[in-house]
Structures are given as C-alpha cells and as structure tokens.
C-alpha cells in the first residue's frame, strides 16, 4: 500500500499487470475478488497490455528466456 492506495490493484485497473492466479490463495477472498475483477475490467476496456491481441504472460516469457 502506497499513500493509502493498493499499488498492485491500481496496476491491474490500468492494465499494467496480470492477476497471478497461482498466488491468489494467499490473498483474502475479498482482495482476490477485487484483483480478478480489476483484470477482467481492464481486459474488457483494452487497457495497457490488453491492447495487444496476444499479450505474453510474464511466466511464459520467463520460461521462454530460460529455454534459450
């Protein structure tokens, strides 16, 4: 939290981050729901990385880099 704002949630709202479902069980249920919905909303509005027709998830990008 930065200045009272959840920086991770703000990134999701702006389409600048992915909601890592792999780690969502570490979040309280209400936070998990807010994060998931923020990504859904950003995708629907085509914001940030969702402007790309096929954005590459960071975990896939890293996997490809390790295989080089």
PDB file of N, CA, C and O in Angstrom:
ATOM      1  N   UNK A   1       0.851  -1.178   0.000  1.00  0.00           N
ATOM      2  CA  UNK A   1       0.000   0.000   0.000  1.00  0.00           C
ATOM      3  C   UNK A   1       0.897   1.241   0.000  1.00  0.00           C
ATOM      4  O   UNK A   1       1.818   1.352   0.810  1.00  0.00           O
ATOM      5  N   UNK A   2       0.622   2.158  -0.904  1.00  0.00           N
ATOM      6  CA  UNK A   2       1.373   3.395  -1.039  1.00  0.00           C
ATOM      7  C   UNK A   2       0.387   4.554  -0.918  1.00  0.00           C
ATOM      8  O   UNK A   2      -0.572   4.647  -1.685  1.00  0.00           O
ATOM      9  N   UNK A   3       0.627   5.425   0.041  1.00  0.00           N
ATOM     10  CA  UNK A   3      -0.275   6.560   0.275  1.00  0.00           C
ATOM     11  C   UNK A   3      -1.736   6.129   0.365  1.00  0.00           C
ATOM     12  O   UNK A   3      -2.626   6.793  -0.167  1.00  0.00           O
ATOM     13  N   UNK A   4      -1.965   5.023   1.038  1.00  0.00           N
ATOM     14  CA  UNK A   4      -3.322   4.534   1.218  1.00  0.00           C
ATOM     15  C   UNK A   4      -3.911   3.815   0.020  1.00  0.00           C
ATOM     16  O   UNK A   4      -5.066   3.392   0.061  1.00  0.00           O
ATOM     17  N   UNK A   5      -3.140   3.671  -1.045  1.00  0.00           N
ATOM     18  CA  UNK A   5      -3.628   3.016  -2.249  1.00  0.00           C
ATOM     19  C   UNK A   5      -2.930   1.663  -2.425  1.00  0.00           C
ATOM     20  O   UNK A   5      -1.731   1.542  -2.171  1.00  0.00           O
ATOM     21  N   UNK A   6      -3.675   0.658  -2.855  1.00  0.00           N
ATOM     22  CA  UNK A   6      -3.117  -0.644  -3.171  1.00  0.00           C
ATOM     23  C   UNK A   6      -2.470  -0.533  -4.559  1.00  0.00           C
ATOM     24  O   UNK A   6      -3.165  -0.553  -5.575  1.00  0.00           O
ATOM     25  N   UNK A   7      -1.152  -0.420  -4.594  1.00  0.00           N
ATOM     26  CA  UNK A   7      -0.428  -0.214  -5.848  1.00  0.00           C
ATOM     27  C   UNK A   7      -0.639  -1.374  -6.814  1.00  0.00           C
ATOM     28  O   UNK A   7      -0.742  -1.160  -8.022  1.00  0.00           O
ATOM     29  N   UNK A   8      -0.704  -2.582  -6.305  1.00  0.00           N
ATOM     30  CA  UNK A   8      -0.925  -3.738  -7.180  1.00  0.00           C
ATOM     31  C   UNK A   8      -2.302  -3.667  -7.832  1.00  0.00           C
ATOM     32  O   UNK A   8      -2.449  -3.930  -9.025  1.00  0.00           O
ATOM     33  N   UNK A   9      -3.290  -3.315  -7.051  1.00  0.00           N
ATOM     34  CA  UNK A   9      -4.644  -3.207  -7.591  1.00  0.00           C
ATOM     35  C   UNK A   9      -4.722  -2.089  -8.629  1.00  0.00           C
ATOM     36  O   UNK A   9      -5.387  -2.241  -9.654  1.00  0.00           O
ATOM     37  N   UNK A  10      -4.058  -0.989  -8.374  1.00  0.00           N
ATOM     38  CA  UNK A  10      -4.055   0.117  -9.339  1.00  0.00           C
ATOM     39  C   UNK A  10      -3.407  -0.298 -10.656  1.00  0.00           C
ATOM     40  O   UNK A  10      -3.860   0.108 -11.726  1.00  0.00           O
ATOM     41  N   UNK A  11      -2.352  -1.100 -10.581  1.00  0.00           N
ATOM     42  CA  UNK A  11      -1.715  -1.605 -11.801  1.00  0.00           C
ATOM     43  C   UNK A  11      -2.677  -2.496 -12.581  1.00  0.00           C
ATOM     44  O   UNK A  11      -2.742  -2.422 -13.808  1.00  0.00           O
ATOM     45  N   UNK A  12      -3.411  -3.324 -11.878  1.00  0.00           N
ATOM     46  CA  UNK A  12      -4.398  -4.180 -12.548  1.00  0.00           C
ATOM     47  C   UNK A  12      -5.482  -3.340 -13.210  1.00  0.00           C
ATOM     48  O   UNK A  12      -5.865  -3.612 -14.348  1.00  0.00           O
ATOM     49  N   UNK A  13      -5.977  -2.328 -12.518  1.00  0.00           N
ATOM     50  CA  UNK A  13      -7.006  -1.446 -13.085  1.00  0.00           C
ATOM     51  C   UNK A  13      -6.518  -0.762 -14.359  1.00  0.00           C
ATOM     52  O   UNK A  13      -7.299  -0.545 -15.286  1.00  0.00           O
ATOM     53  N   UNK A  14      -5.247  -0.428 -14.409  1.00  0.00           N
ATOM     54  CA  UNK A  14      -4.681   0.270 -15.566  1.00  0.00           C
ATOM     55  C   UNK A  14      -4.262  -0.679 -16.685  1.00  0.00           C
ATOM     56  O   UNK A  14      -3.835  -0.234 -17.751  1.00  0.00           O
ATOM     57  N   UNK A  15      -4.381  -1.983 -16.444  1.00  0.00           N
ATOM     58  CA  UNK A  15      -3.975  -2.947 -17.464  1.00  0.00           C
ATOM     59  C   UNK A  15      -2.472  -3.112 -17.542  1.00  0.00           C
ATOM     60  O   UNK A  15      -1.947  -3.532 -18.574  1.00  0.00           O
ATOM     61  N   UNK A  16      -1.778  -2.789 -16.472  1.00  0.00           N
ATOM     62  CA  UNK A  16      -0.319  -2.848 -16.463  1.00  0.00           C
ATOM     63  C   UNK A  16       0.221  -4.055 -15.697  1.00  0.00           C
ATOM     64  O   UNK A  16       1.421  -4.146 -15.440  1.00  0.00           O
ATOM     65  N   UNK A  17      -0.666  -4.975 -15.334  1.00  0.00           N
ATOM     66  CA  UNK A  17      -0.244  -6.155 -14.584  1.00  0.00           C
ATOM     67  C   UNK A  17      -1.251  -7.272 -14.799  1.00  0.00           C
ATOM     68  O   UNK A  17      -2.393  -7.042 -15.194  1.00  0.00           O
ATOM     69  N   UNK A  18      -0.801  -8.470 -14.532  1.00  0.00           N
ATOM     70  CA  UNK A  18      -1.647  -9.658 -14.585  1.00  0.00           C
ATOM     71  C   UNK A  18      -2.036 -10.028 -13.160  1.00  0.00           C
ATOM     72  O   UNK A  18      -1.286  -9.780 -12.216  1.00  0.00           O
ATOM     73  N   UNK A  19      -3.193 -10.611 -13.020  1.00  0.00           N
ATOM     74  CA  UNK A  19      -3.585 -11.179 -11.725  1.00  0.00           C
ATOM     75  C   UNK A  19      -3.025 -12.609 -11.699  1.00  0.00           C
ATOM     76  O   UNK A  19      -3.487 -13.481 -12.434  1.00  0.00           O
ATOM     77  N   UNK A  20      -2.036 -12.829 -10.849  1.00  0.00           N
ATOM     78  CA  UNK A  20      -1.408 -14.145 -10.770  1.00  0.00           C
ATOM     79  C   UNK A  20      -2.317 -15.082  -9.996  1.00  0.00           C
ATOM     80  O   UNK A  20      -2.336 -15.062  -8.766  1.00  0.00           O
ATOM     81  N   UNK A  21      -3.063 -15.896 -10.707  1.00  0.00           N
ATOM     82  CA  UNK A  21      -3.998 -16.810 -10.067  1.00  0.00           C
ATOM     83  C   UNK A  21      -3.271 -17.870  -9.241  1.00  0.00           C
ATOM     84  O   UNK A  21      -3.826 -18.406  -8.282  1.00  0.00           O
ATOM     85  N   UNK A  22      -2.046 -18.164  -9.612  1.00  0.00           N
ATOM     86  CA  UNK A  22      -1.265 -19.157  -8.878  1.00  0.00           C
ATOM     87  C   UNK A  22      -1.092 -18.759  -7.410  1.00  0.00           C
ATOM     88  O   UNK A  22      -0.995 -19.621  -6.536  1.00  0.00           O
ATOM     89  N   UNK A  23      -1.055 -17.461  -7.148  1.00  0.00           N
ATOM     90  CA  UNK A  23      -0.829 -16.979  -5.787  1.00  0.00           C
ATOM     91  C   UNK A  23      -2.089 -16.444  -5.107  1.00  0.00           C
ATOM     92  O   UNK A  23      -2.025 -15.967  -3.974  1.00  0.00           O
ATOM     93  N   UNK A  24      -3.222 -16.521  -5.785  1.00  0.00           N
ATOM     94  CA  UNK A  24      -4.421 -15.896  -5.232  1.00  0.00           C
ATOM     95  C   UNK A  24      -4.878 -16.538  -3.927  1.00  0.00           C
ATOM     96  O   UNK A  24      -5.550 -15.883  -3.131  1.00  0.00           O
ATOM     97  N   UNK A  25      -4.533 -17.796  -3.688  1.00  0.00           N
ATOM     98  CA  UNK A  25      -4.961 -18.426  -2.438  1.00  0.00           C
ATOM     99  C   UNK A  25      -4.267 -17.807  -1.226  1.00  0.00           C
ATOM    100  O   UNK A  25      -4.675 -18.039  -0.088  1.00  0.00           O
ATOM    101  N   UNK A  26      -3.210 -17.014  -1.472  1.00  0.00           N
ATOM    102  CA  UNK A  26      -2.528 -16.302  -0.399  1.00  0.00           C
ATOM    103  C   UNK A  26      -3.245 -14.997  -0.042  1.00  0.00           C
ATOM    104  O   UNK A  26      -2.919 -14.355   0.957  1.00  0.00           O
ATOM    105  N   UNK A  27      -4.222 -14.612  -0.866  1.00  0.00           N
ATOM    106  CA  UNK A  27      -4.960 -13.365  -0.641  1.00  0.00           C
ATOM    107  C   UNK A  27      -6.258 -13.646   0.120  1.00  0.00           C
ATOM    108  O   UNK A  27      -6.841 -14.722  -0.011  1.00  0.00           O
ATOM    109  N   UNK A  28      -6.698 -12.686   0.901  1.00  0.00           N
ATOM    110  CA  UNK A  28      -8.038 -12.819   1.496  1.00  0.00           C
ATOM    111  C   UNK A  28      -9.077 -12.855   0.364  1.00  0.00           C
ATOM    112  O   UNK A  28      -8.857 -12.244  -0.681  1.00  0.00           O
ATOM    113  N   UNK A  29     -10.189 -13.549   0.549  1.00  0.00           N
ATOM    114  CA  UNK A  29     -11.185 -13.684  -0.525  1.00  0.00           C
ATOM    115  C   UNK A  29     -11.646 -12.364  -1.137  1.00  0.00           C
ATOM    116  O   UNK A  29     -11.809 -12.277  -2.354  1.00  0.00           O
ATOM    117  N   UNK A  30     -11.861 -11.332  -0.311  1.00  0.00           N
ATOM    118  CA  UNK A  30     -12.340 -10.059  -0.878  1.00  0.00           C
ATOM    119  C   UNK A  30     -11.281  -9.402  -1.754  1.00  0.00           C
ATOM    120  O   UNK A  30     -11.612  -8.791  -2.770  1.00  0.00           O
ATOM    121  N   UNK A  31     -10.022  -9.519  -1.376  1.00  0.00           N
ATOM    122  CA  UNK A  31      -8.932  -8.963  -2.188  1.00  0.00           C
ATOM    123  C   UNK A  31      -8.794  -9.767  -3.479  1.00  0.00           C
ATOM    124  O   UNK A  31      -8.613  -9.192  -4.552  1.00  0.00           O
ATOM    125  N   UNK A  32      -8.878 -11.067  -3.382  1.00  0.00           N
ATOM    126  CA  UNK A  32      -8.786 -11.945  -4.552  1.00  0.00           C
ATOM    127  C   UNK A  32      -9.836 -11.554  -5.574  1.00  0.00           C
ATOM    128  O   UNK A  32      -9.552 -11.465  -6.769  1.00  0.00           O
ATOM    129  N   UNK A  33     -11.046 -11.321  -5.101  1.00  0.00           N
ATOM    130  CA  UNK A  33     -12.143 -10.942  -5.983  1.00  0.00           C
ATOM    131  C   UNK A  33     -11.891  -9.582  -6.640  1.00  0.00           C
ATOM    132  O   UNK A  33     -12.124  -9.422  -7.838  1.00  0.00           O
ATOM    133  N   UNK A  34     -11.417  -8.606  -5.867  1.00  0.00           N
ATOM    134  CA  UNK A  34     -11.121  -7.266  -6.417  1.00  0.00           C
ATOM    135  C   UNK A  34     -10.032  -7.341  -7.475  1.00  0.00           C
ATOM    136  O   UNK A  34     -10.140  -6.702  -8.521  1.00  0.00           O
ATOM    137  N   UNK A  35      -8.984  -8.118  -7.214  1.00  0.00           N
ATOM    138  CA  UNK A  35      -7.883  -8.248  -8.174  1.00  0.00           C
ATOM    139  C   UNK A  35      -8.368  -8.904  -9.464  1.00  0.00           C
ATOM    140  O   UNK A  35      -8.073  -8.425 -10.559  1.00  0.00           O
ATOM    141  N   UNK A  36      -9.110  -9.996  -9.329  1.00  0.00           N
ATOM    142  CA  UNK A  36      -9.613 -10.696 -10.513  1.00  0.00           C
ATOM    143  C   UNK A  36     -10.519  -9.783 -11.331  1.00  0.00           C
ATOM    144  O   UNK A  36     -10.408  -9.734 -12.556  1.00  0.00           O
ATOM    145  N   UNK A  37     -11.416  -9.060 -10.661  1.00  0.00           N
ATOM    146  CA  UNK A  37     -12.335  -8.186 -11.378  1.00  0.00           C
ATOM    147  C   UNK A  37     -11.614  -7.019 -12.038  1.00  0.00           C
ATOM    148  O   UNK A  37     -11.992  -6.588 -13.128  1.00  0.00           O
ATOM    149  N   UNK A  38     -10.587  -6.513 -11.389  1.00  0.00           N
ATOM    150  CA  UNK A  38      -9.824  -5.412 -11.989  1.00  0.00           C
ATOM    151  C   UNK A  38      -9.184  -5.855 -13.300  1.00  0.00           C
ATOM    152  O   UNK A  38      -9.158  -5.093 -14.266  1.00  0.00           O
ATOM    153  N   UNK A  39      -8.665  -7.086 -13.341  1.00  0.00           N
ATOM    154  CA  UNK A  39      -8.088  -7.576 -14.596  1.00  0.00           C
ATOM    155  C   UNK A  39      -9.172  -7.765 -15.652  1.00  0.00           C
ATOM    156  O   UNK A  39      -8.983  -7.390 -16.809  1.00  0.00           O
ATOM    157  N   UNK A  40     -10.291  -8.335 -15.267  1.00  0.00           N
ATOM    158  CA  UNK A  40     -11.401  -8.534 -16.207  1.00  0.00           C
ATOM    159  C   UNK A  40     -11.831  -7.191 -16.802  1.00  0.00           C
ATOM    160  O   UNK A  40     -12.042  -7.081 -18.010  1.00  0.00           O
ATOM    161  N   UNK A  41     -11.959  -6.185 -15.958  1.00  0.00           N
ATOM    162  CA  UNK A  41     -12.377  -4.855 -16.423  1.00  0.00           C
ATOM    163  C   UNK A  41     -11.345  -4.243 -17.366  1.00  0.00           C
ATOM    164  O   UNK A  41     -11.708  -3.680 -18.399  1.00  0.00           O
ATOM    165  N   UNK A  42     -10.058  -4.348 -17.018  1.00  0.00           N
ATOM    166  CA  UNK A  42      -9.005  -3.789 -17.870  1.00  0.00           C
ATOM    167  C   UNK A  42      -8.979  -4.502 -19.218  1.00  0.00           C
ATOM    168  O   UNK A  42      -8.814  -3.864 -20.257  1.00  0.00           O
ATOM    169  N   UNK A  43      -9.141  -5.816 -19.203  1.00  0.00           N
ATOM    170  CA  UNK A  43      -9.188  -6.575 -20.464  1.00  0.00           C
ATOM    171  C   UNK A  43     -10.357  -6.101 -21.318  1.00  0.00           C
ATOM    172  O   UNK A  43     -10.198  -5.849 -22.513  1.00  0.00           O
ATOM    173  N   UNK A  44     -11.526  -5.982 -20.709  1.00  0.00           N
ATOM    174  CA  UNK A  44     -12.730  -5.585 -21.444  1.00  0.00           C
ATOM    175  C   UNK A  44     -12.581  -4.196 -22.058  1.00  0.00           C
ATOM    176  O   UNK A  44     -13.111  -3.930 -23.137  1.00  0.00           O
ATOM    177  N   UNK A  45     -11.864  -3.318 -21.373  1.00  0.00           N
ATOM    178  CA  UNK A  45     -11.676  -1.952 -21.868  1.00  0.00           C
ATOM    179  C   UNK A  45     -10.451  -1.818 -22.764  1.00  0.00           C
ATOM    180  O   UNK A  45     -10.205  -0.743 -23.312  1.00  0.00           O
ATOM    181  N   UNK A  46      -9.673  -2.902 -22.923  1.00  0.00           N
ATOM    182  CA  UNK A  46      -8.495  -2.873 -23.798  1.00  0.00           C
ATOM    183  C   UNK A  46      -7.415  -1.947 -23.291  1.00  0.00           C
ATOM    184  O   UNK A  46      -6.754  -1.272 -24.080  1.00  0.00           O
ATOM    185  N   UNK A  47      -7.226  -1.904 -21.969  1.00  0.00           N
ATOM    186  CA  UNK A  47      -6.232  -1.010 -21.383  1.00  0.00           C
ATOM    187  C   UNK A  47      -4.864  -1.672 -21.272  1.00  0.00           C
ATOM    188  O   UNK A  47      -4.760  -2.888 -21.112  1.00  0.00           O
ATOM    189  N   UNK A  48      -3.821  -0.856 -21.358  1.00  0.00           N
ATOM    190  CA  UNK A  48      -2.460  -1.328 -21.113  1.00  0.00           C
ATOM    191  C   UNK A  48      -2.081  -2.507 -21.976  1.00  0.00           C
ATOM    192  O   UNK A  48      -2.209  -2.466 -23.199  1.00  0.00           O
ATOM    193  N   UNK A  49      -1.613  -3.560 -21.329  1.00  0.00           N
ATOM    194  CA  UNK A  49      -1.151  -4.721 -22.082  1.00  0.00           C
ATOM    195  C   UNK A  49      -2.283  -5.416 -22.807  1.00  0.00           C
ATOM    196  O   UNK A  49      -2.034  -6.236 -23.690  1.00  0.00           O
ATOM    197  N   UNK A  50      -3.511  -5.112 -22.460  1.00  0.00           N
ATOM    198  CA  UNK A  50      -4.663  -5.732 -23.118  1.00  0.00           C
ATOM    199  C   UNK A  50      -4.982  -5.080 -24.453  1.00  0.00           C
ATOM    200  O   UNK A  50      -5.926  -5.489 -25.129  1.00  0.00           O
ATOM    201  N   UNK A  51      -4.203  -4.065 -24.847  1.00  0.00           N
ATOM    202  CA  UNK A  51      -4.322  -3.513 -26.201  1.00  0.00           C
ATOM    203  C   UNK A  51      -3.787  -4.511 -27.220  1.00  0.00           C
ATOM    204  O   UNK A  51      -4.235  -4.552 -28.366  1.00  0.00           O
ATOM    205  N   UNK A  52      -2.823  -5.314 -26.781  1.00  0.00           N
ATOM    206  CA  UNK A  52      -2.216  -6.333 -27.629  1.00  0.00           C
ATOM    207  C   UNK A  52      -3.203  -7.483 -27.806  1.00  0.00           C
ATOM    208  O   UNK A  52      -3.855  -7.895 -26.846  1.00  0.00           O
ATOM    209  N   UNK A  53      -3.316  -7.998 -29.012  1.00  0.00           N
ATOM    210  CA  UNK A  53      -4.236  -9.110 -29.246  1.00  0.00           C
ATOM    211  C   UNK A  53      -3.782 -10.392 -28.556  1.00  0.00           C
ATOM    212  O   UNK A  53      -4.610 -11.217 -28.168  1.00  0.00           O
ATOM    213  N   UNK A  54      -2.475 -10.560 -28.401  1.00  0.00           N
ATOM    214  CA  UNK A  54      -1.942 -11.761 -27.761  1.00  0.00           C
ATOM    215  C   UNK A  54      -0.837 -11.386 -26.778  1.00  0.00           C
ATOM    216  O   UNK A  54       0.332 -11.674 -27.034  1.00  0.00           O
ATOM    217  N   UNK A  55      -1.180 -10.756 -25.672  1.00  0.00           N
ATOM    218  CA  UNK A  55      -0.132 -10.409 -24.705  1.00  0.00           C
ATOM    219  C   UNK A  55       0.484 -11.689 -24.126  1.00  0.00           C
ATOM    220  O   UNK A  55      -0.208 -12.679 -23.889  1.00  0.00           O
ATOM    221  N   UNK A  56       1.783 -11.642 -23.909  1.00  0.00           N
ATOM    222  CA  UNK A  56       2.500 -12.808 -23.388  1.00  0.00           C
ATOM    223  C   UNK A  56       2.567 -12.705 -21.868  1.00  0.00           C
ATOM    224  O   UNK A  56       3.131 -11.750 -21.333  1.00  0.00           O
ATOM    225  N   UNK A  57       1.999 -13.675 -21.180  1.00  0.00           N
ATOM    226  CA  UNK A  57       2.082 -13.648 -19.720  1.00  0.00           C
ATOM    227  C   UNK A  57       3.537 -13.696 -19.265  1.00  0.00           C
ATOM    228  O   UNK A  57       4.349 -14.377 -19.891  1.00  0.00           O
ATOM    229  N   UNK A  58       3.879 -13.001 -18.209  1.00  0.00           N
ATOM    230  CA  UNK A  58       5.269 -12.951 -17.759  1.00  0.00           C
ATOM    231  C   UNK A  58       5.857 -14.324 -17.464  1.00  0.00           C
ATOM    232  O   UNK A  58       7.039 -14.557 -17.717  1.00  0.00           O
ATOM    233  N   UNK A  59       5.050 -15.233 -16.933  1.00  0.00           N
ATOM    234  CA  UNK A  59       5.569 -16.566 -16.623  1.00  0.00           C
ATOM    235  C   UNK A  59       5.927 -17.318 -17.905  1.00  0.00           C
ATOM    236  O   UNK A  59       6.851 -18.131 -17.889  1.00  0.00           O
ATOM    237  N   UNK A  60       5.221 -17.072 -19.020  1.00  0.00           N
ATOM    238  CA  UNK A  60       5.576 -17.699 -20.292  1.00  0.00           C
ATOM    239  C   UNK A  60       6.820 -17.039 -20.878  1.00  0.00           C
ATOM    240  O   UNK A  60       7.677 -17.722 -21.440  1.00  0.00           O
ATOM    241  N   UNK A  61       6.924 -15.727 -20.753  1.00  0.00           N
ATOM    242  CA  UNK A  61       8.101 -15.012 -21.236  1.00  0.00           C
ATOM    243  C   UNK A  61       9.351 -15.520 -20.524  1.00  0.00           C
ATOM    244  O   UNK A  61      10.361 -15.805 -21.168  1.00  0.00           O
ATOM    245  N   UNK A  62       9.287 -15.635 -19.197  1.00  0.00           N
ATOM    246  CA  UNK A  62      10.447 -16.114 -18.432  1.00  0.00           C
ATOM    247  C   UNK A  62      10.808 -17.548 -18.809  1.00  0.00           C
ATOM    248  O   UNK A  62      11.988 -17.877 -18.926  1.00  0.00           O
ATOM    249  N   UNK A  63       9.816 -18.391 -18.998  1.00  0.00           N
ATOM    250  CA  UNK A  63      10.072 -19.773 -19.389  1.00  0.00           C
ATOM    251  C   UNK A  63      10.801 -19.826 -20.735  1.00  0.00           C
ATOM    252  O   UNK A  63      11.751 -20.591 -20.902  1.00  0.00           O
ATOM    253  N   UNK A  64      10.356 -19.019 -21.681  1.00  0.00           N
ATOM    254  CA  UNK A  64      11.000 -18.980 -22.996  1.00  0.00           C
ATOM    255  C   UNK A  64      12.427 -18.478 -22.891  1.00  0.00           C
ATOM    256  O   UNK A  64      13.305 -18.958 -23.608  1.00  0.00           O
ATOM    257  N   UNK A  65      12.675 -17.511 -22.000  1.00  0.00           N
ATOM    258  CA  UNK A  65      14.029 -16.986 -21.815  1.00  0.00           C
ATOM    259  C   UNK A  65      14.963 -18.048 -21.236  1.00  0.00           C
ATOM    260  O   UNK A  65      16.134 -18.117 -21.610  1.00  0.00           O
ATOM    261  N   UNK A  66      14.452 -18.867 -20.331  1.00  0.00           N
ATOM    262  CA  UNK A  66      15.277 -19.936 -19.735  1.00  0.00           C
ATOM    263  C   UNK A  66      15.613 -21.020 -20.741  1.00  0.00           C
ATOM    264  O   UNK A  66      16.643 -21.683 -20.613  1.00  0.00           O
ATOM    265  N   UNK A  67      14.762 -21.211 -21.738  1.00  0.00           N
ATOM    266  CA  UNK A  67      14.960 -22.270 -22.733  1.00  0.00           C
ATOM    267  C   UNK A  67      15.962 -21.868 -23.802  1.00  0.00           C
ATOM    268  O   UNK A  67      16.336 -22.695 -24.634  1.00  0.00           O
ATOM    269  N   UNK A  68      16.393 -20.648 -23.797  1.00  0.00           N
ATOM    270  CA  UNK A  68      17.360 -20.180 -24.811  1.00  0.00           C
ATOM    271  C   UNK A  68      18.715 -20.773 -24.582  1.00  0.00           C
ATOM    272  O   UNK A  68      19.648 -20.492 -25.335  1.00  0.00           O
TER     273      UNK A  68
END
